[in-house]
Amino acid sequence: MDAENSKDPLAGPVTEERCGCACGAGRDGPSARTEATRPPSLVYTIGRIDFRFPDQGVENELAQSLGRTDTAWMTDREALCEVLNQPENRYLTRQLCYVLSVQGLDTYVLLPRDPADFSLLAEAVRPSHQADALDVVIGVRGDPASRGHCGGLQLPVVTIDQLYSATVSHLVQAIGRPESMNAEQFDKAATDLLNTVLSVAGNVGASDEHRALNYLMVRYPAIYRKTFERSMKDWSLTSIDVRRSGLGGARRIMDVVFTYASRKTDEVEKYSVPVDVTYQFPFRTGPLGVFFDHG
């Protein structure tokens, strides 16, 4: 949620050390200096993290670790998660290839900027019955992974600077529902709004528009409350649009516009939130307010 809101269900470490992995990210040299002249390709995306075996050797090593662990009464997936999160198996967590899927499609290969954060990636691998799991990844997108890094899976590599993990229900509960609002109806409205954003076509969190929208979904509870308030008055959320603000000047400020329509009349209301996406970590430049379309 917002920085001023103490109920942040998705708090994670922010690290700034250079990458210590074998991918070459963060190294000094001519190629690094060439990359430094290009604007970074920033990512703020929501999906689900899983892993792939880079080769059969790592797969067999994990199988042996499973054999040494008491996993009675666990499903295969539960046993795997148990083994990955044991301190003595940290060497294995650094060998796996972590992949973020967006809308069910493999989208990014993930590498932490700080090698110590491999533990966060391992913790994000959950039992399959946790179907409402969510992972929010903030980082910088680079070139596709090399053929040998991820078992032949060639996807853009995102160097992670921050990772949040939660569930849809946990996120909704942390929004901070006003006491005057019906709990069950509020949770339904909030979940519907979140699912609407998660299903936006092409939203892999790489464009300014999608970065602004994804940021609001996990950091700004006011939009959930507004959507619930309008639904209780017989209004529907009909569209979410993101456009470049004319007030930003050299800064990249996006207006995220929520349009509500009456279910009984032709009335339409629009509300917007300005979000500055100039930097890697977006932030609001104003509150949710009535939007007047001058275009």
Backbone as CSV, one residue per row, in Angstrom:
resi,resn,N_x,N_y,N_z,CA_x,CA_y,CA_z,C_x,C_y,C_z
1,MET,0.828,-1.174,0.000,0.000,0.000,0.000,0.873,1.238,0.000
2,ASP,0.345,2.389,0.227,1.097,3.611,0.079,2.143,3.745,1.174
3,ALA,3.171,4.524,0.916,4.271,4.651,1.856,3.792,5.153,3.205
4,GLU,2.762,6.024,3.182,2.287,6.559,4.447,1.369,5.597,5.169
5,ASN,1.016,4.493,4.525,0.136,3.501,5.124,0.992,2.420,5.762
6,SER,0.865,2.218,7.061,1.716,1.258,7.759,1.332,-0.167,7.469
7,LYS,0.164,-0.394,6.863,-0.262,-1.762,6.568,0.252,-2.175,5.205
8,ASP,1.509,-2.485,5.122,2.086,-2.928,3.858,2.225,-4.438,3.898
9,PRO,1.361,-5.168,3.211,1.388,-6.628,3.285,2.524,-7.224,2.490
10,LEU,3.223,-6.412,1.736,4.200,-6.938,0.808,5.559,-6.315,1.027
11,ALA,5.969,-6.204,2.275,7.253,-5.551,2.540,8.392,-6.479,2.192
12,GLY,9.367,-5.992,1.465,10.524,-6.787,1.090,11.754,-5.922,1.094
13,PRO,12.942,-6.537,1.111,14.177,-5.772,1.185,14.497,-5.077,-0.122
14,VAL,15.071,-3.897,-0.015,15.576,-3.191,-1.185,17.083,-3.291,-1.147
15,THR,17.677,-3.830,-2.166,19.116,-4.014,-2.188,19.715,-3.285,-3.359
16,GLU,20.954,-2.794,-3.172,21.592,-1.998,-4.201,22.981,-2.507,-4.536
17,GLU,23.372,-3.660,-3.996,24.692,-4.189,-4.300,24.728,-4.694,-5.735
18,ARG,25.938,-4.802,-6.262,26.083,-5.347,-7.610,25.767,-6.830,-7.606
19,CYS,25.324,-7.278,-8.767,24.969,-8.694,-8.906,26.208,-9.558,-8.751
20,GLY,26.095,-10.622,-7.966,27.226,-11.514,-7.795,27.052,-12.812,-8.540
21,CYS,26.080,-12.884,-9.437,25.806,-14.134,-10.144,26.702,-14.266,-11.367
22,ALA,26.567,-15.368,-12.038,27.423,-15.641,-13.187,26.868,-15.083,-14.481
23,CYS,25.763,-14.306,-14.393,25.127,-13.831,-15.618,25.862,-12.655,-16.229
24,GLY,26.754,-12.010,-15.468,27.504,-10.882,-15.983,26.864,-9.553,-15.668
25,ALA,25.656,-9.543,-15.090,24.988,-8.287,-14.770,25.756,-7.568,-13.681
26,GLY,25.926,-6.263,-13.821,26.579,-5.471,-12.807,28.077,-5.426,-12.936
27,ARG,28.674,-6.111,-13.919,30.120,-6.089,-14.068,30.572,-4.782,-14.707
28,ASP,31.763,-4.351,-14.319,32.357,-3.196,-14.961,33.055,-3.637,-16.236
29,GLY,33.244,-2.716,-17.136,33.913,-3.051,-18.392,33.277,-2.308,-19.528
30,PRO,33.827,-2.458,-20.742,33.290,-1.725,-21.888,31.818,-1.969,-22.128
31,SER,31.391,-3.247,-22.053,29.985,-3.536,-22.317,29.090,-2.908,-21.264
32,ALA,29.554,-2.918,-19.995,28.752,-2.319,-18.927,28.632,-0.827,-19.141
33,ARG,29.718,-0.178,-19.582,29.657,1.265,-19.802,28.758,1.601,-20.989
34,THR,28.735,0.729,-22.002,27.841,0.947,-23.133,26.390,0.858,-22.690
35,GLU,26.096,-0.164,-21.856,24.724,-0.314,-21.363,24.320,0.883,-20.517
36,ALA,25.301,1.472,-19.796,24.979,2.576,-18.906,24.493,3.804,-19.665
37,THR,24.836,3.881,-20.968,24.406,5.032,-21.761,22.958,4.897,-22.214
38,ARG,22.377,3.720,-22.085,20.995,3.506,-22.495,20.058,3.672,-21.309
39,PRO,18.842,4.176,-21.547,17.881,4.237,-20.444,17.565,2.817,-19.977
40,PRO,17.516,2.584,-18.683,17.194,1.233,-18.207,15.771,0.862,-18.573
41,SER,15.556,-0.416,-18.883,14.219,-0.924,-19.180,13.611,-1.398,-17.871
42,LEU,12.815,-0.539,-17.259,12.297,-0.790,-15.918,11.078,-1.702,-15.952
43,VAL,10.942,-2.508,-14.909,9.838,-3.462,-14.812,9.194,-3.349,-13.436
44,TYR,7.863,-3.288,-13.427,7.073,-3.362,-12.195,5.910,-4.280,-12.537
45,THR,6.051,-5.541,-12.212,5.121,-6.537,-12.738,4.549,-7.419,-11.644
46,ILE,3.383,-7.998,-11.922,2.697,-8.881,-10.983,2.475,-10.227,-11.658
47,GLY,2.900,-11.286,-11.005,2.728,-12.615,-11.586,2.909,-13.684,-10.531
48,ARG,3.466,-14.805,-10.960,3.699,-15.910,-10.035,5.036,-16.557,-10.352
49,ILE,5.823,-16.774,-9.313,7.174,-17.307,-9.473,7.173,-18.819,-9.326
50,ASP,7.899,-19.473,-10.210,8.170,-20.902,-10.092,9.612,-21.111,-10.537
51,PHE,10.035,-22.340,-10.637,11.424,-22.588,-11.002,11.526,-23.633,-12.097
52,ARG,12.676,-23.672,-12.738,13.029,-24.718,-13.705,14.402,-25.257,-13.327
53,PHE,14.646,-26.500,-13.690,15.978,-27.066,-13.492,16.869,-26.648,-14.656
54,PRO,18.041,-26.093,-14.386,18.936,-25.716,-15.485,19.553,-26.921,-16.176
55,ASP,19.688,-28.044,-15.440,20.251,-29.255,-16.030,19.876,-30.457,-15.170
56,GLN,20.185,-31.657,-15.667,19.790,-32.876,-14.967,20.558,-33.071,-13.669
57,GLY,21.771,-32.545,-13.615,22.559,-32.676,-12.398,21.883,-32.010,-11.214
58,VAL,21.376,-30.802,-11.411,20.678,-30.092,-10.335,19.394,-30.819,-9.971
59,GLU,18.698,-31.344,-10.970,17.470,-32.085,-10.707,17.741,-33.318,-9.857
60,ASN,18.799,-34.059,-10.171,19.140,-35.250,-9.391,19.589,-34.886,-7.981
61,GLU,20.292,-33.775,-7.837,20.742,-33.347,-6.515,19.554,-33.004,-5.622
62,LEU,18.545,-32.357,-6.197,17.355,-32.043,-5.427,16.608,-33.319,-5.041
63,ALA,16.573,-34.282,-5.936,15.910,-35.561,-5.640,16.589,-36.261,-4.467
64,GLN,17.912,-36.184,-4.415,18.632,-36.796,-3.295,18.336,-36.078,-1.985
65,SER,18.199,-34.758,-2.046,17.857,-34.004,-0.843,16.466,-34.376,-0.350
66,LEU,15.536,-34.610,-1.282,14.203,-35.058,-0.903,14.261,-36.395,-0.182
67,GLY,15.144,-37.283,-0.662,15.265,-38.594,-0.051,15.824,-38.555,1.355
68,ARG,16.551,-37.496,1.693,17.130,-37.378,3.035,16.227,-36.617,4.004
69,THR,15.066,-36.187,3.528,14.177,-35.355,4.339,12.898,-36.117,4.666
70,ASP,12.403,-35.929,5.888,11.147,-36.548,6.290,9.995,-35.757,5.673
71,THR,9.382,-36.316,4.651,8.299,-35.619,3.951,7.004,-36.433,3.976
72,ALA,6.860,-37.285,5.007,5.632,-38.079,5.127,4.423,-37.169,5.229
73,TRP,3.327,-37.577,4.623,2.059,-36.866,4.612,2.100,-35.560,3.811
74,MET,3.138,-35.381,3.020,3.218,-34.200,2.165,2.981,-34.594,0.711
75,THR,2.369,-33.692,-0.049,2.301,-33.902,-1.491,3.695,-33.685,-2.080
76,ASP,3.893,-34.081,-3.328,5.201,-33.886,-3.962,5.606,-32.418,-3.943
77,ARG,4.647,-31.553,-4.238,4.951,-30.118,-4.284,5.273,-29.573,-2.896
78,GLU,4.526,-30.011,-1.887,4.796,-29.574,-0.519,6.169,-30.041,-0.065
79,ALA,6.528,-31.273,-0.422,7.841,-31.787,-0.047,8.951,-30.989,-0.710
80,LEU,8.761,-30.636,-1.970,9.756,-29.845,-2.689,9.946,-28.477,-2.024
81,CYS,8.854,-27.815,-1.675,8.945,-26.508,-1.021,9.623,-26.623,0.333
82,GLU,9.342,-27.702,1.046,9.981,-27.933,2.345,11.487,-28.037,2.193
83,VAL,11.935,-28.767,1.213,13.381,-28.967,1.004,14.052,-27.670,0.570
84,LEU,13.425,-26.940,-0.323,14.047,-25.711,-0.825,14.267,-24.676,0.270
85,ASN,13.426,-24.690,1.295,13.518,-23.666,2.328,14.301,-24.108,3.558
86,GLN,14.952,-25.260,3.479,15.832,-25.684,4.566,17.196,-25.014,4.420
87,PRO,17.752,-24.459,5.509,19.029,-23.732,5.429,20.158,-24.537,4.793
88,GLU,20.189,-25.842,5.043,21.278,-26.652,4.489,21.179,-26.831,2.977
89,ASN,20.050,-26.447,2.404,19.875,-26.588,0.957,19.960,-25.256,0.213
90,ARG,20.522,-24.252,0.845,20.648,-22.952,0.189,21.493,-23.034,-1.075
91,TYR,22.438,-23.951,-1.081,23.265,-24.101,-2.287,22.411,-24.504,-3.484
92,LEU,21.319,-25.239,-3.225,20.423,-25.645,-4.310,19.582,-24.472,-4.804
93,THR,19.149,-23.615,-3.888,18.321,-22.484,-4.301,19.088,-21.559,-5.240
94,ARG,20.416,-21.535,-5.103,21.214,-20.679,-5.983,21.431,-21.304,-7.350
95,GLN,21.166,-22.587,-7.483,21.385,-23.286,-8.751,20.155,-23.297,-9.641
96,LEU,18.975,-23.118,-9.058,17.742,-23.215,-9.824,17.541,-21.986,-10.708
97,CYS,16.713,-22.148,-11.729,16.334,-21.037,-12.597,14.916,-20.614,-12.215
98,TYR,14.760,-19.355,-11.839,13.460,-18.856,-11.396,12.786,-18.083,-12.520
99,VAL,11.504,-18.383,-12.715,10.741,-17.816,-13.831,9.475,-17.166,-13.297
100,LEU,9.168,-15.963,-13.780,7.914,-15.297,-13.445,6.932,-15.493,-14.581
101,SER,5.773,-16.047,-14.254,4.699,-16.202,-15.232,3.673,-15.097,-15.027
102,VAL,3.241,-14.485,-16.110,2.210,-13.457,-16.086,1.035,-13.959,-16.910
103,GLN,-0.140,-13.987,-16.307,-1.341,-14.516,-16.963,-1.107,-15.940,-17.466
104,GLY,-0.350,-16.711,-16.690,-0.124,-18.109,-17.014,0.953,-18.374,-18.046
105,LEU,1.616,-17.342,-18.541,2.655,-17.500,-19.555,4.023,-17.155,-18.977
106,ASP,5.008,-18.009,-19.215,6.370,-17.708,-18.785,6.819,-16.401,-19.430
107,THR,7.262,-15.439,-18.612,7.525,-14.092,-19.117,8.944,-13.619,-18.871
108,TYR,9.464,-13.841,-17.659,10.802,-13.360,-17.321,11.584,-14.426,-16.574
109,VAL,12.894,-14.460,-16.816,13.827,-15.176,-15.954,14.298,-14.180,-14.902
110,LEU,14.327,-14.605,-13.642,14.617,-13.691,-12.542,15.992,-13.972,-11.928
111,LEU,16.728,-12.894,-11.694,18.000,-12.970,-10.995,18.050,-11.851,-9.963
112,PRO,18.351,-12.158,-8.702,18.443,-11.097,-7.703,19.738,-10.304,-7.872
113,ARG,19.663,-8.988,-7.659,20.881,-8.178,-7.708,21.812,-8.557,-6.565
114,ASP,21.234,-8.854,-5.404,22.001,-9.312,-4.248,21.829,-10.824,-4.138
115,PRO,22.904,-11.614,-4.254,22.772,-13.078,-4.185,22.093,-13.570,-2.915
116,ALA,22.141,-12.780,-1.837,21.481,-13.196,-0.600,19.972,-13.316,-0.779
117,ASP,19.436,-12.650,-1.813,17.996,-12.671,-2.028,17.509,-13.899,-2.792
118,PHE,18.401,-14.854,-3.084,17.933,-16.117,-3.655,16.947,-16.796,-2.703
119,SER,17.114,-16.556,-1.388,16.194,-17.157,-0.420,14.767,-16.652,-0.616
120,LEU,14.622,-15.370,-1.027,13.286,-14.826,-1.286,12.634,-15.521,-2.480
121,LEU,13.439,-15.812,-3.493,12.908,-16.518,-4.653,12.476,-17.922,-4.271
122,ALA,13.275,-18.595,-3.449,12.917,-19.949,-3.024,11.629,-19.938,-2.207
123,GLU,11.457,-18.932,-1.351,10.248,-18.837,-0.538,9.018,-18.547,-1.397
124,ALA,9.233,-17.935,-2.554,8.109,-17.616,-3.444,7.593,-18.850,-4.182
125,VAL,8.337,-19.934,-4.174,7.876,-21.191,-4.784,6.922,-21.849,-3.791
126,ARG,5.668,-21.951,-4.145,4.641,-22.390,-3.209,4.002,-23.705,-3.633
127,PRO,3.356,-24.376,-2.681,2.566,-25.554,-3.055,1.498,-25.183,-4.068
128,SER,1.147,-26.124,-4.931,0.225,-25.835,-6.032,-1.166,-25.455,-5.562
129,HIS,-1.543,-25.838,-4.320,-2.893,-25.521,-3.873,-3.051,-24.044,-3.517
130,GLN,-1.960,-23.292,-3.442,-2.047,-21.858,-3.171,-2.260,-21.120,-4.493
131,ALA,-3.454,-21.280,-5.031,-3.740,-20.775,-6.373,-3.839,-19.260,-6.427
132,ASP,-4.041,-18.598,-5.276,-4.187,-17.147,-5.301,-2.882,-16.434,-4.964
133,ALA,-1.760,-17.135,-5.106,-0.460,-16.526,-4.806,-0.150,-15.407,-5.795
134,LEU,0.510,-14.367,-5.283,0.936,-13.247,-6.104,2.381,-12.895,-5.784
135,ASP,3.128,-12.520,-6.803,4.484,-12.026,-6.606,4.626,-10.730,-7.388
136,VAL,5.140,-9.713,-6.723,5.374,-8.426,-7.355,6.878,-8.251,-7.507
137,VAL,7.313,-8.053,-8.741,8.743,-7.949,-9.039,9.049,-6.547,-9.559
138,ILE,10.033,-5.897,-8.949,10.515,-4.593,-9.393,11.987,-4.759,-9.761
139,GLY,12.340,-4.398,-10.981,13.718,-4.581,-11.400,13.993,-3.956,-12.748
140,VAL,15.057,-4.431,-13.362,15.510,-3.914,-14.652,15.594,-5.069,-15.641
141,ARG,14.949,-4.907,-16.786,14.926,-5.956,-17.806,16.155,-5.860,-18.693
142,GLY,16.757,-7.020,-18.943,17.925,-7.085,-19.803,17.701,-7.982,-21.000
143,ASP,18.792,-8.528,-21.532,18.725,-9.400,-22.704,18.146,-10.765,-22.337
144,PRO,17.758,-11.561,-23.323,17.283,-12.921,-23.037,18.357,-13.763,-22.376
145,ALA,17.919,-14.723,-21.573,18.849,-15.624,-20.902,19.605,-16.448,-21.926
146,SER,20.846,-16.776,-21.616,21.625,-17.634,-22.492,21.037,-19.036,-22.491
147,ARG,21.315,-19.774,-23.544,20.709,-21.113,-23.699,21.054,-22.034,-22.533
148,GLY,22.228,-21.913,-21.984,22.638,-22.833,-20.934,22.194,-22.431,-19.543
149,HIS,21.609,-21.249,-19.397,21.287,-20.770,-18.048,20.009,-21.387,-17.496
150,CYS,19.011,-21.563,-18.337,17.697,-21.961,-17.821,17.139,-23.148,-18.592
151,GLY,17.987,-24.110,-18.846,17.528,-25.301,-19.542,17.001,-25.032,-20.931
152,GLY,17.550,-24.005,-21.597,17.127,-23.684,-22.952,15.992,-22.686,-23.028
153,LEU,15.444,-22.275,-21.884,14.351,-21.310,-21.868,14.928,-19.912,-22.073
154,GLN,14.614,-19.297,-23.205,15.165,-17.986,-23.538,14.100,-16.900,-23.369
155,LEU,14.150,-16.261,-22.228,13.245,-15.175,-21.888,14.074,-13.987,-21.413
156,PRO,13.520,-12.776,-21.463,14.256,-11.632,-20.931,14.607,-11.843,-19.459
157,VAL,15.820,-11.460,-19.089,16.263,-11.578,-17.707,15.938,-10.282,-16.977
158,VAL,15.272,-10.391,-15.834,15.002,-9.231,-14.989,15.876,-9.333,-13.746
159,THR,16.713,-8.332,-13.553,17.510,-8.236,-12.339,16.644,-7.592,-11.267
160,ILE,16.387,-8.340,-10.203,15.419,-7.923,-9.186,16.062,-6.996,-8.170
161,ASP,15.385,-5.882,-7.917,15.774,-4.987,-6.833,14.823,-5.082,-5.649
162,GLN,13.596,-5.516,-5.899,12.639,-5.726,-4.817,11.628,-6.774,-5.233
163,LEU,11.267,-7.611,-4.263,10.318,-8.697,-4.509,9.338,-8.752,-3.353
164,TYR,8.051,-8.696,-3.670,6.990,-8.869,-2.685,6.287,-10.183,-2.992
165,SER,5.928,-10.905,-1.957,5.131,-12.113,-2.143,3.946,-12.076,-1.183
166,ALA,2.775,-12.430,-1.689,1.566,-12.439,-0.868,0.533,-13.317,-1.553
167,THR,-0.674,-13.258,-1.078,-1.805,-13.905,-1.738,-2.850,-12.840,-2.015
168,VAL,-3.757,-13.142,-2.929,-4.817,-12.188,-3.242,-5.614,-11.871,-1.980
169,SER,-5.969,-12.889,-1.204,-6.778,-12.670,-0.003,-6.018,-11.832,1.025
170,HIS,-4.709,-12.086,1.172,-3.903,-11.317,2.115,-3.826,-9.856,1.695
171,LEU,-3.637,-9.633,0.401,-3.563,-8.272,-0.105,-4.873,-7.531,0.116
172,VAL,-5.981,-8.181,-0.184,-7.291,-7.552,-0.020,-7.556,-7.228,1.447
173,GLN,-7.192,-8.144,2.342,-7.417,-7.915,3.773,-6.590,-6.746,4.291
174,ALA,-5.446,-6.499,3.679,-4.558,-5.432,4.135,-4.936,-4.073,3.575
175,ILE,-5.954,-4.008,2.735,-6.345,-2.738,2.131,-6.850,-1.750,3.186
176,GLY,-7.427,-2.249,4.247,-7.919,-1.357,5.282,-9.357,-0.956,5.035
177,ARG,-10.256,-1.932,5.087,-11.672,-1.673,4.830,-12.260,-0.797,5.923
178,PRO,-12.933,0.294,5.571,-13.641,1.100,6.574,-14.700,0.257,7.283
179,GLU,-14.906,0.490,8.562,-15.839,-0.314,9.344,-17.264,-0.233,8.811
180,SER,-17.588,0.867,8.149,-18.954,1.038,7.655,-19.258,0.181,6.433
181,MET,-18.226,-0.437,5.843,-18.412,-1.216,4.626,-18.574,-2.697,4.947
182,ASN,-19.492,-3.341,4.272,-19.722,-4.772,4.449,-18.486,-5.560,4.048
183,ALA,-17.991,-6.392,4.945,-16.722,-7.083,4.727,-16.770,-8.012,3.519
184,GLU,-17.794,-8.832,3.445,-17.875,-9.806,2.354,-18.000,-9.125,1.003
185,GLN,-18.865,-8.124,0.912,-19.055,-7.423,-0.348,-17.812,-6.628,-0.738
186,PHE,-17.155,-6.038,0.262,-15.931,-5.273,-0.011,-14.843,-6.181,-0.564
187,ASP,-14.660,-7.353,0.050,-13.632,-8.281,-0.412,-13.906,-8.738,-1.838
188,LYS,-15.176,-8.970,-2.157,-15.520,-9.385,-3.518,-15.194,-8.285,-4.528
189,ALA,-15.562,-7.048,-4.180,-15.314,-5.928,-5.093,-13.815,-5.709,-5.285
190,ALA,-13.045,-5.793,-4.195,-11.601,-5.588,-4.280,-10.935,-6.684,-5.104
191,THR,-11.356,-7.919,-4.899,-10.790,-9.034,-5.648,-11.115,-8.919,-7.131
192,ASP,-12.346,-8.511,-7.447,-12.733,-8.329,-8.854,-11.870,-7.265,-9.520
193,LEU,-11.622,-6.157,-8.805,-10.803,-5.090,-9.367,-9.380,-5.572,-9.614
194,LEU,-8.800,-6.255,-8.648,-7.439,-6.764,-8.804,-7.352,-7.741,-9.964
195,ASN,-8.323,-8.643,-10.068,-8.312,-9.616,-11.164,-8.484,-8.938,-12.522
196,THR,-9.247,-7.855,-12.560,-9.414,-7.101,-13.808,-8.076,-6.563,-14.282
197,VAL,-7.306,-6.007,-13.364,-5.993,-5.458,-13.725,-5.027,-6.575,-14.118
198,LEU,-5.062,-7.669,-13.393,-4.148,-8.773,-13.684,-4.424,-9.395,-15.046
199,SER,-5.631,-9.217,-15.560,-5.980,-9.812,-16.848,-5.878,-8.828,-18.012
200,VAL,-5.381,-7.616,-17.761,-5.207,-6.643,-18.837,-4.257,-7.205,-19.882
201,ALA,-4.674,-7.207,-21.132,-3.872,-7.808,-22.203,-2.507,-7.133,-22.298
202,GLY,-1.464,-7.962,-22.349,-0.121,-7.449,-22.550,0.513,-6.798,-21.349
203,ASN,-0.132,-6.885,-20.183,0.420,-6.231,-18.996,1.531,-7.081,-18.385
204,VAL,2.762,-6.866,-18.851,3.928,-7.545,-18.280,4.754,-6.565,-17.463
205,GLY,4.175,-5.396,-17.178,4.826,-4.452,-16.283,6.047,-3.769,-16.848
206,ALA,6.166,-3.686,-18.177,7.357,-3.097,-18.781,7.115,-1.704,-19.348
207,SER,5.877,-1.328,-19.635,5.582,0.001,-20.164,5.287,0.945,-19.007
208,ASP,5.395,2.243,-19.266,5.076,3.224,-18.231,3.629,3.075,-17.773
209,GLU,2.737,2.796,-18.721,1.323,2.660,-18.385,1.088,1.494,-17.422
210,HIS,1.672,0.375,-17.723,1.449,-0.809,-16.892,2.189,-0.726,-15.565
211,ARG,3.341,-0.087,-15.556,4.065,0.097,-14.289,3.235,0.954,-13.334
212,ALA,2.638,2.028,-13.868,1.807,2.897,-13.034,0.600,2.140,-12.490
213,LEU,-0.042,1.378,-13.342,-1.243,0.639,-12.938,-0.913,-0.430,-11.900
214,ASN,0.143,-1.197,-12.135,0.512,-2.252,-11.197,0.923,-1.683,-9.842
215,TYR,1.622,-0.556,-9.878,2.003,0.108,-8.627,0.770,0.442,-7.786
216,LEU,-0.245,1.014,-8.416,-1.440,1.390,-7.673,-2.150,0.175,-7.090
217,MET,-2.140,-0.933,-7.815,-2.853,-2.120,-7.353,-2.312,-2.649,-6.030
218,VAL,-1.018,-2.469,-5.782,-0.434,-3.026,-4.553,-0.040,-1.958,-3.546
219,ARG,-0.226,-0.671,-3.907,0.240,0.382,-3.007,-0.804,1.437,-2.643
220,TYR,-1.969,1.405,-3.274,-2.911,2.503,-3.050,-4.321,1.976,-2.826
221,PRO,-4.748,1.869,-1.565,-6.053,1.267,-1.267,-7.250,2.106,-1.664
222,ALA,-7.064,3.408,-1.892,-8.211,4.282,-2.169,-8.989,3.849,-3.404
223,ILE,-8.319,3.259,-4.396,-9.040,2.858,-5.606,-9.966,1.675,-5.337
224,TYR,-9.572,0.794,-4.406,-10.451,-0.311,-4.037,-11.687,0.219,-3.308
225,ARG,-11.463,1.176,-2.418,-12.589,1.731,-1.672,-13.558,2.467,-2.591
226,LYS,-13.006,3.232,-3.534,-13.866,3.961,-4.467,-14.699,2.995,-5.307
227,THR,-14.080,1.922,-5.785,-14.802,0.946,-6.601,-15.926,0.302,-5.805
228,PHE,-15.665,0.004,-4.542,-16.706,-0.586,-3.702,-17.830,0.423,-3.457
229,GLU,-17.469,1.659,-3.135,-18.481,2.685,-2.878,-19.401,2.872,-4.078
230,ARG,-18.832,2.909,-5.276,-19.654,3.103,-6.466,-20.543,1.882,-6.722
231,SER,-20.014,0.688,-6.488,-20.814,-0.518,-6.730,-22.010,-0.579,-5.785
232,MET,-21.834,-0.091,-4.553,-22.933,-0.085,-3.592,-24.015,0.927,-3.980
233,LYS,-23.683,1.862,-4.863,-24.656,2.843,-5.343,-25.145,2.508,-6.758
234,ASP,-24.884,1.251,-7.149,-25.383,0.736,-8.426,-24.616,1.292,-9.628
235,TRP,-23.309,1.449,-9.462,-22.438,1.861,-10.554,-21.429,0.752,-10.814
236,SER,-20.980,0.640,-12.062,-19.999,-0.385,-12.448,-18.713,0.269,-12.951
237,LEU,-17.597,-0.370,-12.652,-16.322,0.050,-13.240,-16.301,-0.461,-14.679
238,THR,-16.270,0.452,-15.636,-16.367,0.056,-17.044,-15.031,0.074,-17.772
239,SER,-14.073,0.859,-17.291,-12.772,0.872,-17.957,-11.709,1.473,-17.062
240,ILE,-10.456,1.099,-17.346,-9.288,1.687,-16.697,-8.352,2.110,-17.825
241,ASP,-8.060,3.386,-17.899,-7.186,3.911,-18.940,-5.992,4.611,-18.303
242,VAL,-4.846,4.507,-18.960,-3.647,5.182,-18.478,-3.109,6.043,-19.609
243,ARG,-2.899,7.325,-19.327,-2.434,8.256,-20.356,-1.364,9.180,-19.781
244,ARG,-0.502,9.671,-20.658,0.551,10.594,-20.240,-0.073,11.922,-19.803
245,SER,0.307,12.388,-18.625,-0.210,13.644,-18.113,0.413,14.815,-18.857
246,GLY,-0.391,15.835,-19.116,0.128,17.035,-19.760,0.828,17.964,-18.804
247,LEU,0.867,17.599,-17.504,1.455,18.467,-16.493,2.837,18.009,-16.049
248,GLY,3.339,16.948,-16.629,4.593,16.388,-16.138,5.844,17.064,-16.642
249,GLY,5.750,17.760,-17.786,6.949,18.351,-18.365,7.926,17.261,-18.769
250,ALA,9.159,17.382,-18.289,10.191,16.391,-18.614,10.001,15.098,-17.836
251,ARG,9.207,15.133,-16.780,8.985,13.933,-15.977,7.905,13.067,-16.629
252,ARG,7.976,11.779,-16.365,6.999,10.852,-16.927,5.906,10.614,-15.882
253,ILE,4.850,11.401,-15.975,3.727,11.272,-15.047,2.520,10.751,-15.816
254,MET,1.938,9.678,-15.294,0.813,9.027,-15.940,-0.453,9.255,-15.129
255,ASP,-1.540,9.579,-15.821,-2.852,9.655,-15.186,-3.551,8.309,-15.370
256,VAL,-3.817,7.648,-14.252,-4.556,6.382,-14.293,-6.021,6.717,-14.043
257,VAL,-6.860,6.499,-15.059,-8.249,6.958,-15.039,-9.199,5.767,-14.883
258,PHE,-10.065,5.839,-13.875,-11.071,4.814,-13.608,-12.434,5.377,-13.986
259,THR,-13.120,4.695,-14.899,-14.423,5.159,-15.379,-15.529,4.273,-14.818
260,TYR,-16.531,4.913,-14.210,-17.678,4.210,-13.643,-18.948,4.678,-14.365
261,ALA,-19.833,3.734,-14.624,-21.095,4.053,-15.302,-22.269,3.562,-14.469
262,SER,-23.311,4.373,-14.442,-24.512,3.978,-13.719,-25.149,2.775,-14.412
263,ARG,-25.637,1.855,-13.621,-26.307,0.672,-14.184,-27.743,0.974,-14.620
264,LYS,-28.240,2.152,-14.259,-29.636,2.475,-14.557,-29.802,3.663,-15.493
265,THR,-28.773,4.514,-15.605,-28.859,5.695,-16.468,-27.634,5.745,-17.373
266,ASP,-27.498,6.820,-18.134,-26.342,7.002,-19.016,-25.229,7.811,-18.351
267,GLU,-25.339,8.038,-17.057,-24.341,8.850,-16.354,-22.994,8.122,-16.283
268,VAL,-21.933,8.913,-16.380,-20.571,8.390,-16.293,-19.760,9.281,-15.362
269,GLU,-18.942,8.669,-14.522,-18.025,9.397,-13.649,-16.613,8.889,-13.871
270,LYS,-15.661,9.805,-13.813,-14.261,9.421,-13.981,-13.438,9.961,-12.815
271,TYR,-12.534,9.107,-12.321,-11.603,9.480,-11.264,-10.200,9.101,-11.710
272,SER,-9.216,9.881,-11.293,-7.852,9.585,-11.734,-6.858,9.741,-10.595
273,VAL,-5.716,9.065,-10.771,-4.595,9.173,-9.843,-3.337,9.439,-10.670
274,PRO,-2.584,10.510,-10.376,-1.333,10.749,-11.094,-0.183,9.962,-10.471
275,VAL,0.563,9.269,-11.324,1.682,8.446,-10.854,2.942,8.818,-11.630
276,ASP,4.004,9.127,-10.901,5.291,9.454,-11.516,6.075,8.159,-11.721
277,VAL,6.376,7.840,-12.976,7.107,6.607,-13.296,8.498,6.920,-13.856
278,THR,9.017,8.111,-13.563,10.324,8.516,-14.067,11.422,7.599,-13.549
279,TYR,11.267,7.172,-12.308,12.293,6.368,-11.660,11.863,4.906,-11.562
280,GLN,12.779,4.093,-11.056,12.470,2.666,-10.943,11.295,2.415,-10.005
281,PHE,11.203,3.183,-8.940,10.122,3.007,-7.977,9.092,4.118,-8.186
282,PRO,7.925,3.795,-8.771,6.887,4.806,-9.017,6.358,5.375,-7.702
283,PHE,5.732,6.552,-7.787,5.087,7.145,-6.627,3.973,8.075,-7.094
284,ARG,2.973,8.247,-6.234,1.869,9.140,-6.550,2.304,10.594,-6.400
285,THR,1.767,11.447,-7.257,2.000,12.880,-7.107,0.741,13.597,-6.651
286,GLY,-0.309,12.845,-6.387,-1.556,13.418,-5.901,-2.524,12.318,-5.546
287,PRO,-3.626,12.665,-4.880,-4.615,11.651,-4.474,-5.602,11.341,-5.589
288,LEU,-6.432,10.345,-5.330,-7.537,10.032,-6.239,-8.517,11.206,-6.270
289,GLY,-8.857,11.664,-7.451,-9.768,12.800,-7.574,-10.593,12.717,-8.828
290,VAL,-11.587,13.576,-8.929,-12.440,13.616,-10.103,-11.608,14.002,-11.331
291,PHE,-11.824,13.280,-12.422,-11.059,13.523,-13.657,-11.938,14.232,-14.666
292,PHE,-11.407,15.325,-15.209,-12.112,16.062,-16.254,-11.351,15.870,-17.567
293,ASP,-11.996,15.252,-18.516,-11.355,14.938,-19.799,-11.446,16.148,-20.707
294,HIS,-10.276,16.766,-20.937,-10.222,17.955,-21.807,-9.802,17.614,-23.234
295,GLY,-9.566,16.281,-23.466,-9.089,15.888,-24.789,-10.193,15.872,-25.816
